[in-house]
Amino acid sequence: MKKIKLAIVGAGVWGRTHAGIFREHPLAETVGICDLDKKRAEALAGEFGIPAVYSRVEDMLAESGCEAVSIVTPDHLHAEAAVLCANAGKHLLIEKPLATTRDDVKRIVEAAEKNKVRVMVDLHNRWSPPFASAKEAIQAGELGKLRNGYFRLNDIKWVATDMLKWSAASSILWFLGSHSLDTLSWLFGSRVRRVYAVSSRGVLAKLGVNTTDTYLSTLEFENGCIAQMENSWIDPNANPNINDIKCTVLGDKGMISIDASHHNLIQKYTDTTVTVPDVLVRNTVHGRVKGFAYESIRSFVDKLAMDEEFIVSLEDAASVSLAILAIMESAEKGQPVDVRY
């Protein structure tokens, strides 16, 4: 089976992640990296042996010989690069979310369909072991008819204030809510029909980041299921885990409860700190990257090489973005909003 020639747009933290996984994958060959900051792209290229560096997506598409492209730019900057790549006939792996406006969602979907390119969005919680186990139990009928659920996915303040230089241009709904909403839709096997949300702000604004702190959302699904969803990035920085992840799914025959924040597999103690090393999301074993946030990227290469359906479809990803836009509208208006697909 021949290797797939891949290029990466975005040389930040997660662009580096893509480069590392592609270097390990026997069916991947990274032929180019593109970033507006060419020096940053050159540094990443040197580390991972990527032969060509670009500062313009158009040049990368014309010269690199890539067959597929990873879009690893900030949340609100996916559309331009994605449409350019689709129009050039390149398959796409796009970091979540697909896009952050209705117009951009439409543009990407139309470009992909017109040019017959395959698109997967990296909604990687579908590869998380506890959630994959929950999905199997649901499909096996162990919970009976699903009724309701709850999903909390929060971050500590450091993510918005330090990790992401562009957090003020995004939202906790795009950064984490997209994972929450996709996971609930996947578990329930249904799209969101209507939302009612409230939000609060002020904590991060005082820290110099002009973005909403918290969204609490009530979701009604097309199949009758209902759920509460909590997304915030003002958890205290002293929390041992960056993420706070909890989920409950209830059916008429049973319930599944997941706490993926504190796995209790390993803790490190010193006289001054307690830390809980990440052994589920992003970790290494004998020098090779492991964790479910990496498996989704591997899966993109696997499915593309074998011409199989992606675990996350373009329709799935588009529906997530459109539902989040409805949540934002609801929080602004203070009333329920129907999701417009």
DRENDO-1510 file (C-alpha; in Angstrom, 1 decimal, always signed):
<recs>
REC; n; res; u; v; w
REC; 1; MET; +0.0; +0.0; +0.0 .
REC; 2; LYS; +1.5; +3.3; -1.1 .
REC; 3; LYS; +2.1; +6.1; +1.4 .
REC; 4; ILE; -0.2; +9.1; +1.5 .
REC; 5; LYS; +1.6; +12.4; +0.9 .
REC; 6; LEU; +0.5; +14.9; +3.6 .
REC; 7; ALA; +1.0; +18.6; +4.2 .
REC; 8; ILE; +0.2; +20.5; +7.4 .
REC; 9; VAL; -1.2; +24.0; +7.7 .
REC; 10; GLY; -0.3; +25.4; +11.1 .
REC; 11; ALA; +3.0; +24.9; +12.9 .
REC; 12; GLY; +1.8; +25.5; +16.5 .
REC; 13; VAL; +1.5; +23.0; +19.3 .
REC; 14; TRP; -1.1; +20.8; +17.6 .
REC; 15; GLY; +0.7; +21.1; +14.2 .
REC; 16; ARG; +3.7; +19.6; +15.9 .
REC; 17; THR; +1.4; +16.8; +17.1 .
REC; 18; HIS; +0.3; +16.0; +13.6 .
REC; 19; ALA; +3.9; +16.0; +12.4 .
REC; 20; GLY; +4.9; +13.6; +15.0 .
REC; 21; ILE; +2.1; +11.1; +14.3 .
REC; 22; PHE; +2.6; +11.3; +10.6 .
REC; 23; ARG; +6.4; +10.6; +11.1 .
REC; 24; GLU; +5.5; +7.4; +13.0 .
REC; 25; HIS; +2.7; +6.2; +10.6 .
REC; 26; PRO; +3.9; +3.7; +8.1 .
REC; 27; LEU; +1.4; +4.9; +5.5 .
REC; 28; ALA; +2.2; +8.7; +5.9 .
REC; 29; GLU; +4.8; +10.9; +4.3 .
REC; 30; THR; +4.8; +14.6; +5.3 .
REC; 31; VAL; +5.9; +16.6; +2.2 .
REC; 32; GLY; +5.3; +20.2; +3.4 .
REC; 33; ILE; +4.5; +22.5; +6.3 .
REC; 34; CYS; +2.9; +25.9; +6.0 .
REC; 35; ASP; +2.6; +28.7; +8.5 .
REC; 36; LEU; +2.5; +32.5; +8.3 .
REC; 37; ASP; +5.4; +32.5; +10.7 .
REC; 38; LYS; +7.9; +30.9; +8.4 .
REC; 39; LYS; +10.6; +30.6; +11.0 .
REC; 40; ARG; +8.3; +28.6; +13.2 .
REC; 41; ALA; +7.5; +26.3; +10.3 .
REC; 42; GLU; +11.2; +25.9; +9.5 .
REC; 43; ALA; +11.9; +24.9; +13.1 .
REC; 44; LEU; +9.2; +22.2; +13.0 .
REC; 45; ALA; +10.3; +21.0; +9.6 .
REC; 46; GLY; +13.9; +20.6; +10.8 .
REC; 47; GLU; +12.7; +18.6; +13.9 .
REC; 48; PHE; +10.6; +16.2; +11.9 .
REC; 49; GLY; +12.4; +16.1; +8.6 .
REC; 50; ILE; +9.8; +17.8; +6.5 .
REC; 51; PRO; +11.4; +18.7; +3.2 .
REC; 52; ALA; +9.4; +21.9; +2.2 .
REC; 53; VAL; +8.3; +25.0; +4.1 .
REC; 54; TYR; +5.8; +27.5; +3.0 .
REC; 55; SER; +4.2; +30.7; +4.2 .
REC; 56; ARG; +1.3; +30.6; +1.7 .
REC; 57; VAL; -1.2; +27.8; +1.3 .
REC; 58; GLU; -1.4; +28.4; -2.4 .
REC; 59; ASP; +2.3; +27.8; -2.9 .
REC; 60; MET; +2.1; +24.6; -0.8 .
REC; 61; LEU; -0.7; +23.3; -2.9 .
REC; 62; ALA; +1.0; +24.1; -6.1 .
REC; 63; GLU; +4.5; +22.8; -5.3 .
REC; 64; SER; +4.5; +20.1; -2.5 .
REC; 65; GLY; +2.7; +17.3; -4.3 .
REC; 66; CYS; +0.5; +16.6; -1.3 .
REC; 67; GLU; -2.6; +14.4; -1.6 .
REC; 68; ALA; -4.1; +15.4; +1.8 .
REC; 69; VAL; -3.8; +18.3; +4.2 .
REC; 70; SER; -4.2; +18.8; +7.9 .
REC; 71; ILE; -5.6; +22.2; +8.9 .
REC; 72; VAL; -4.3; +22.9; +12.3 .
REC; 73; THR; -4.9; +26.7; +12.6 .
REC; 74; PRO; -6.8; +28.5; +15.4 .
REC; 75; ASP; -10.6; +27.7; +15.6 .
REC; 76; HIS; -11.8; +30.7; +13.6 .
REC; 77; LEU; -9.3; +30.4; +10.8 .
REC; 78; HIS; -10.1; +27.0; +9.2 .
REC; 79; ALA; -12.3; +28.0; +6.4 .
REC; 80; GLU; -10.0; +29.9; +4.0 .
REC; 81; ALA; -7.3; +27.2; +4.0 .
REC; 82; ALA; -9.9; +24.4; +3.9 .
REC; 83; VAL; -11.7; +25.8; +0.8 .
REC; 84; LEU; -8.4; +26.4; -1.0 .
REC; 85; CYS; -7.3; +22.8; -0.3 .
REC; 86; ALA; -10.7; +21.3; -1.3 .
REC; 87; ASN; -10.7; +23.3; -4.5 .
REC; 88; ALA; -7.3; +21.9; -5.2 .
REC; 89; GLY; -8.6; +18.4; -4.9 .
REC; 90; LYS; -6.9; +17.6; -1.5 .
REC; 91; HIS; -8.5; +15.4; +1.2 .
REC; 92; LEU; -8.7; +17.2; +4.5 .
REC; 93; LEU; -8.3; +16.5; +8.2 .
REC; 94; ILE; -9.5; +19.7; +10.0 .
REC; 95; GLU; -9.0; +20.3; +13.7 .
REC; 96; LYS; -12.3; +20.9; +15.5 .
REC; 97; PRO; -14.5; +22.7; +14.9 .
REC; 98; LEU; -15.2; +22.5; +11.2 .
REC; 99; ALA; -15.8; +26.3; +11.2 .
REC; 100; THR; -17.2; +29.0; +13.4 .
REC; 101; THR; -19.8; +30.7; +11.2 .
REC; 102; ARG; -22.7; +29.4; +9.2 .
REC; 103; ASP; -21.3; +30.8; +6.0 .
REC; 104; ASP; -17.9; +29.1; +6.5 .
REC; 105; VAL; -19.6; +25.7; +7.3 .
REC; 106; LYS; -21.5; +26.0; +4.0 .
REC; 107; ARG; -18.5; +27.0; +2.0 .
REC; 108; ILE; -16.4; +24.0; +3.2 .
REC; 109; VAL; -19.2; +21.5; +2.7 .
REC; 110; GLU; -19.9; +22.8; -0.8 .
REC; 111; ALA; -16.2; +22.8; -1.8 .
REC; 112; ALA; -15.8; +19.3; -0.5 .
REC; 113; GLU; -18.8; +18.0; -2.3 .
REC; 114; LYS; -18.0; +19.9; -5.6 .
REC; 115; ASN; -14.5; +18.6; -5.7 .
REC; 116; LYS; -15.3; +15.1; -4.3 .
REC; 117; VAL; -12.7; +15.3; -1.6 .
REC; 118; ARG; -13.0; +13.5; +1.7 .
REC; 119; VAL; -13.1; +15.5; +5.0 .
REC; 120; MET; -12.7; +14.4; +8.6 .
REC; 121; VAL; -12.9; +16.8; +11.6 .
REC; 122; ASP; -10.8; +15.8; +14.6 .
REC; 123; LEU; -13.5; +15.3; +17.2 .
REC; 124; HIS; -11.3; +12.9; +19.0 .
REC; 125; ASN; -13.5; +12.0; +22.0 .
REC; 126; ARG; -15.0; +9.2; +19.9 .
REC; 127; TRP; -11.6; +7.4; +20.4 .
REC; 128; SER; -11.6; +7.9; +24.2 .
REC; 129; PRO; -11.7; +4.4; +25.8 .
REC; 130; PRO; -14.5; +5.1; +28.4 .
REC; 131; PHE; -16.7; +6.8; +25.8 .
REC; 132; ALA; -16.0; +4.1; +23.2 .
REC; 133; SER; -17.0; +1.5; +25.8 .
REC; 134; ALA; -20.2; +3.5; +26.6 .
REC; 135; LYS; -21.1; +3.6; +22.9 .
REC; 136; GLU; -20.7; -0.2; +22.7 .
REC; 137; ALA; -22.9; -0.7; +25.7 .
REC; 138; ILE; -25.6; +1.5; +24.2 .
REC; 139; GLN; -25.4; -0.2; +20.9 .
REC; 140; ALA; -25.8; -3.6; +22.6 .
REC; 141; GLY; -29.0; -2.4; +24.3 .
REC; 142; GLU; -27.6; -2.6; +27.8 .
REC; 143; LEU; -29.2; +0.8; +28.7 .
REC; 144; GLY; -32.4; +0.3; +26.9 .
REC; 145; LYS; -34.0; +3.4; +25.4 .
REC; 146; LEU; -31.9; +6.4; +26.1 .
REC; 147; ARG; -33.6; +9.2; +27.9 .
REC; 148; ASN; -31.2; +11.9; +29.1 .
REC; 149; GLY; -27.6; +12.8; +29.7 .
REC; 150; TYR; -25.1; +15.3; +31.3 .
REC; 151; PHE; -21.7; +16.3; +30.0 .
REC; 152; ARG; -19.2; +18.6; +31.7 .
REC; 153; LEU; -16.0; +19.5; +29.9 .
REC; 154; ASN; -14.1; +22.4; +31.5 .
REC; 155; ASP; -10.6; +23.8; +31.4 .
REC; 156; ILE; -8.4; +25.6; +33.9 .
REC; 157; LYS; -7.8; +29.4; +33.4 .
REC; 158; TRP; -4.3; +28.8; +32.1 .
REC; 159; VAL; -5.7; +27.4; +28.8 .
REC; 160; ALA; -7.4; +30.7; +28.0 .
REC; 161; THR; -4.8; +33.0; +29.5 .
REC; 162; ASP; -1.5; +31.3; +28.5 .
REC; 163; MET; -1.8; +28.2; +26.3 .
REC; 164; LEU; -3.9; +29.8; +23.6 .
REC; 165; LYS; -2.8; +33.2; +22.3 .
REC; 166; TRP; -6.0; +33.5; +20.3 .
REC; 167; SER; -8.6; +32.5; +23.0 .
REC; 168; ALA; -10.3; +35.9; +22.8 .
REC; 169; ALA; -11.1; +35.3; +19.2 .
REC; 170; SER; -12.7; +31.9; +20.0 .
REC; 171; SER; -15.0; +30.5; +22.6 .
REC; 172; ILE; -15.0; +27.7; +25.1 .
REC; 173; LEU; -17.9; +26.3; +23.0 .
REC; 174; TRP; -15.6; +26.0; +20.0 .
REC; 175; PHE; -12.6; +24.8; +21.9 .
REC; 176; LEU; -14.3; +22.2; +24.2 .
REC; 177; GLY; -18.1; +22.4; +23.6 .
REC; 178; SER; -17.6; +20.9; +20.1 .
REC; 179; HIS; -16.2; +17.8; +21.7 .
REC; 180; SER; -19.0; +17.7; +24.3 .
REC; 181; LEU; -21.8; +18.2; +21.8 .
REC; 182; ASP; -20.4; +15.7; +19.3 .
REC; 183; THR; -20.0; +13.0; +22.0 .
REC; 184; LEU; -23.6; +13.4; +23.2 .
REC; 185; SER; -24.9; +13.3; +19.6 .
REC; 186; TRP; -22.8; +10.2; +18.9 .
REC; 187; LEU; -23.9; +8.4; +22.1 .
REC; 188; PHE; -27.6; +9.3; +21.5 .
REC; 189; GLY; -27.4; +8.6; +17.8 .
REC; 190; SER; -29.2; +11.8; +17.0 .
REC; 191; ARG; -28.7; +15.5; +16.1 .
REC; 192; VAL; -29.6; +18.4; +18.4 .
REC; 193; ARG; -33.1; +19.9; +17.5 .
REC; 194; ARG; -33.4; +22.8; +19.9 .
REC; 195; VAL; -31.2; +24.5; +22.5 .
REC; 196; TYR; -31.6; +26.8; +25.5 .
REC; 197; ALA; -28.5; +28.3; +26.9 .
REC; 198; VAL; -27.2; +30.8; +29.4 .
REC; 199; SER; -23.7; +32.2; +29.8 .
REC; 200; SER; -21.6; +34.3; +32.1 .
REC; 201; ARG; -18.4; +36.3; +31.8 .
REC; 202; GLY; -16.1; +38.5; +33.8 .
REC; 203; VAL; -13.4; +36.3; +35.3 .
REC; 204; LEU; -11.3; +36.0; +32.1 .
REC; 205; ALA; -12.0; +39.6; +31.2 .
REC; 206; LYS; -10.3; +40.7; +34.4 .
REC; 207; LEU; -7.3; +38.6; +33.4 .
REC; 208; GLY; -7.1; +40.4; +30.0 .
REC; 209; VAL; -9.0; +37.8; +27.9 .
REC; 210; ASN; -12.2; +39.2; +26.4 .
REC; 211; THR; -14.2; +36.0; +26.1 .
REC; 212; THR; -17.2; +34.3; +27.7 .
REC; 213; ASP; -16.3; +32.2; +30.9 .
REC; 214; THR; -19.1; +29.7; +31.0 .
REC; 215; TYR; -22.0; +28.3; +29.0 .
REC; 216; LEU; -24.7; +26.1; +30.5 .
REC; 217; SER; -26.8; +24.5; +27.7 .
REC; 218; THR; -30.0; +22.4; +27.6 .
REC; 219; LEU; -30.1; +20.3; +24.5 .
REC; 220; GLU; -33.2; +18.6; +22.9 .
REC; 221; PHE; -32.3; +15.9; +20.4 .
REC; 222; GLU; -34.3; +14.9; +17.4 .
REC; 223; ASN; -35.0; +11.4; +18.8 .
REC; 224; GLY; -36.4; +12.8; +22.1 .
REC; 225; CYS; -33.3; +12.6; +24.3 .
REC; 226; ILE; -32.4; +15.6; +26.4 .
REC; 227; ALA; -29.1; +16.6; +28.0 .
REC; 228; GLN; -27.4; +19.3; +30.0 .
REC; 229; MET; -24.0; +20.5; +28.8 .
REC; 230; GLU; -21.5; +22.5; +30.8 .
REC; 231; ASN; -18.4; +24.2; +29.3 .
REC; 232; SER; -16.2; +26.6; +31.1 .
REC; 233; TRP; -12.5; +27.6; +31.2 .
REC; 234; ILE; -12.3; +29.3; +34.6 .
REC; 235; ASP; -11.5; +26.2; +36.7 .
REC; 236; PRO; -8.6; +27.0; +39.2 .
REC; 237; ASN; -5.1; +26.5; +37.8 .
REC; 238; ALA; -4.2; +24.3; +40.8 .
REC; 239; ASN; -6.6; +21.6; +39.6 .
REC; 240; PRO; -4.4; +18.5; +39.0 .
REC; 241; ASN; -5.9; +18.0; +35.6 .
REC; 242; ILE; -6.2; +20.7; +32.8 .
REC; 243; ASN; -9.5; +19.2; +31.9 .
REC; 244; ASP; -12.5; +18.4; +34.1 .
REC; 245; ILE; -14.5; +15.7; +32.2 .
REC; 246; LYS; -17.6; +14.1; +33.5 .
REC; 247; CYS; -20.6; +12.4; +31.7 .
REC; 248; THR; -23.7; +10.5; +32.6 .
REC; 249; VAL; -26.0; +8.8; +30.1 .
REC; 250; LEU; -29.3; +7.4; +31.4 .
REC; 251; GLY; -31.6; +4.9; +29.7 .
REC; 252; ASP; -34.8; +3.1; +30.9 .
REC; 253; LYS; -32.8; +0.0; +31.7 .
REC; 254; GLY; -29.5; +1.4; +33.0 .
REC; 255; MET; -27.0; +4.2; +33.3 .
REC; 256; ILE; -23.4; +4.9; +32.5 .
REC; 257; SER; -21.3; +7.4; +34.5 .
REC; 258; ILE; -17.9; +8.5; +33.4 .
REC; 259; ASP; -15.3; +10.6; +35.2 .
REC; 260; ALA; -12.3; +11.0; +32.9 .
REC; 261; SER; -10.7; +13.8; +34.9 .
REC; 262; HIS; -9.3; +11.8; +37.7 .
REC; 263; HIS; -8.4; +8.3; +36.4 .
REC; 264; ASN; -6.5; +7.5; +39.7 .
REC; 265; LEU; -4.1; +5.3; +37.8 .
REC; 266; ILE; -1.1; +7.4; +38.7 .
REC; 267; GLN; -0.3; +10.3; +40.9 .
REC; 268; LYS; +3.0; +12.1; +41.6 .
REC; 269; TYR; +3.7; +13.7; +45.0 .
REC; 270; THR; +6.4; +16.1; +46.2 .
REC; 271; ASP; +6.6; +18.3; +49.2 .
REC; 272; THR; +4.9; +21.1; +47.3 .
REC; 273; THR; +2.8; +19.6; +44.5 .
REC; 274; VAL; +0.4; +16.8; +43.5 .
REC; 275; THR; +0.2; +16.0; +39.8 .
REC; 276; VAL; -1.8; +13.4; +37.8 .
REC; 277; PRO; +0.1; +12.5; +34.7 .
REC; 278; ASP; -2.0; +12.2; +31.5 .
REC; 279; VAL; -2.1; +8.5; +30.5 .
REC; 280; LEU; -5.3; +8.7; +28.5 .
REC; 281; VAL; -5.4; +11.7; +26.2 .
REC; 282; ARG; -1.8; +12.5; +25.2 .
REC; 283; ASN; +1.1; +10.4; +26.4 .
REC; 284; THR; +4.1; +8.4; +25.2 .
REC; 285; VAL; +5.1; +4.8; +25.7 .
REC; 286; HIS; +8.7; +3.8; +24.9 .
REC; 287; GLY; +9.1; +7.0; +22.8 .
REC; 288; ARG; +5.9; +6.5; +20.7 .
REC; 289; VAL; +2.9; +8.7; +21.1 .
REC; 290; LYS; -0.2; +7.1; +22.5 .
REC; 291; GLY; -3.5; +8.4; +23.8 .
REC; 292; PHE; -6.9; +8.8; +22.2 .
REC; 293; ALA; -6.2; +12.4; +21.0 .
REC; 294; TYR; -3.5; +10.8; +18.8 .
REC; 295; GLU; -5.5; +7.8; +17.6 .
REC; 296; SER; -8.0; +10.0; +15.8 .
REC; 297; ILE; -5.2; +11.5; +13.6 .
REC; 298; ARG; -3.9; +8.0; +13.0 .
REC; 299; SER; -7.4; +6.9; +12.0 .
REC; 300; PHE; -7.6; +9.6; +9.4 .
REC; 301; VAL; -4.5; +8.2; +7.6 .
REC; 302; ASP; -5.7; +4.6; +8.1 .
REC; 303; LYS; -9.2; +5.2; +6.7 .
REC; 304; LEU; -7.9; +7.4; +3.8 .
REC; 305; ALA; -5.4; +4.7; +2.8 .
REC; 306; MET; -7.9; +1.9; +3.0 .
REC; 307; ASP; -10.7; +4.0; +1.4 .
REC; 308; GLU; -13.0; +3.4; +4.3 .
REC; 309; GLU; -15.5; +5.8; +5.9 .
REC; 310; PHE; -14.2; +8.1; +8.6 .
REC; 311; ILE; -15.3; +7.7; +12.2 .
REC; 312; VAL; -16.5; +11.3; +12.1 .
REC; 313; SER; -18.4; +12.3; +8.9 .
REC; 314; LEU; -18.4; +15.8; +7.4 .
REC; 315; GLU; -22.2; +15.9; +8.1 .
REC; 316; ASP; -21.5; +15.1; +11.8 .
REC; 317; ALA; -19.0; +17.9; +12.1 .
REC; 318; ALA; -21.2; +20.4; +10.3 .
REC; 319; SER; -24.1; +19.6; +12.6 .
REC; 320; VAL; -21.9; +20.2; +15.6 .
REC; 321; SER; -20.9; +23.7; +14.4 .
REC; 322; LEU; -24.5; +24.7; +13.6 .
REC; 323; ALA; -25.7; +23.5; +17.0 .
REC; 324; ILE; -23.0; +25.5; +18.7 .
REC; 325; LEU; -24.0; +28.6; +16.8 .
REC; 326; ALA; -27.6; +28.0; +18.0 .
REC; 327; ILE; -26.3; +27.8; +21.6 .
REC; 328; MET; -24.5; +31.1; +21.3 .
REC; 329; GLU; -27.7; +32.7; +19.8 .
REC; 330; SER; -29.8; +31.3; +22.6 .
REC; 331; ALA; -27.4; +32.6; +25.3 .
REC; 332; GLU; -27.5; +36.1; +23.7 .
REC; 333; LYS; -31.3; +36.2; +23.2 .
REC; 334; GLY; -32.2; +34.5; +26.5 .
REC; 335; GLN; -34.7; +32.1; +24.8 .
REC; 336; PRO; -34.8; +28.7; +23.2 .
REC; 337; VAL; -33.5; +28.5; +19.6 .
REC; 338; ASP; -34.1; +25.8; +17.0 .
REC; 339; VAL; -31.0; +24.5; +15.2 .
REC; 340; ARG; -31.0; +25.4; +11.5 .
REC; 341; TYR; -29.4; +22.6; +9.4 .
</recs>
